[in-house]
Amino acid sequence: MKNTEVVGSKFIVQTANENHLHYAEQICAEMEESAKKRGTGIAKRSPVYIMEKMVEGKAIIATTDTGEWVGFCYIETWEHGKFVANSGLIVHPDFRNSGMAKAIKMKAFELSRHKYPDAKIIGITTSLPVMKINSDLGYEPVTFSELPADDAFWKGCASCVNYDVLTRTNRKHCLCTGMMYDPEDKKNAASTTTGGTEHESHTWDFLKESSLYERWMRIKQRILLRREERAKKKNAGAVLVH
């Protein structure tokens, strides 16, 4: 893979390195601010952690041709490289709606495939634009049971306002959607098609199904909120009885 790509006339998207360490504090501050505004989940990371990812060659950074920071994303591995997550995708507010999120995400996906060709690439998000990007890359929705069982993986959700929903349902339900790119599935689908056998595609058609997904998310949110209200009332009653 190419480490550096020029996007448009002024954006540079590349694998981060030691030359980008001075951006770490700015990236962390923007991650925290974005999470506060959305009320959901980018896991809090320290500047030191971001620097480590840069030095390890496990991060993607976008800048302007004049050196202004534009966006960032890093990769993490779980269960000894069985799973790879593209995490912490963030774009500076001045450069949003410019296509940079997709460019960074695609580069992170390319880096993940290069470093860990046999790994399942995963993500959890409530963002429809991120789901669209993931879908274009070949991700498909999966149940939470198909994601890593490692407690450290789920600890990344702890700063999200919906974390209590996740924990109370034993990691079975939340407002986020789990998505996965499985290279083995893609390989099998390709071999079936190449072999001349009729193959029925089960790829998620995001454009056709996103409106249904939005409706389902609204229903899901109402159900989970009702459960939460019932749990609060039950706990309040238990305290009064005690």
Buried (B, 14 or more C-beta within 10 A) or exposed (E): EEEEBEBEEEBBBBBBBEEBBEBBEBBBEBBBEBBEEEEBBBBBBEBEBBBBBBBEEBBBBBBBEEEBBBBBBBBBBBEEEEBBBBBBBBBBEEBBEBEBBBBBBBBBBBBBBEBBEEBBBBBBBBBBEBBBBBBBBBBBBBEBEEBBEEEEBBEBBEBBEBBEBBEBEEBEBBBBBBBBBBBEBEEEBEEEEEEEEEBEEEEBEBEEEBEEBEEEBEEBBEEBEEBBEEEEEEEEEEEEEE
